[in-house]
Amino acid sequence: MTKPGATGEFPDGKINEHDEGELNIGMRVEAGNVIIDFGKPVVWLGFPPDVARNMAAMLIEYANRIDPKGTN
């Protein structure tokens, strides 16, 4: 697994002057919660549509590990 945090890369170019570049994100289940580890302080995130959909699917997948029937 890749360590969470900044990579120093701009794979889709720089969005704006505040863009700090690509960020590896870790996700896990801990104490009944889905934890997203950014590896550094983060003010905002920007995703192309396909990456946003993948992130949403991952959140649902990890939530289902905690509560498969969606009862919470």
Secondary structure, 3 states (H helix, E strand, C coil): CCCCEECCCCCCCCCCCCCCCCEECEEEEECCEEEEECCCCCCCCCCCHHHHHHHHHHHHHHHHHHCCCCCC
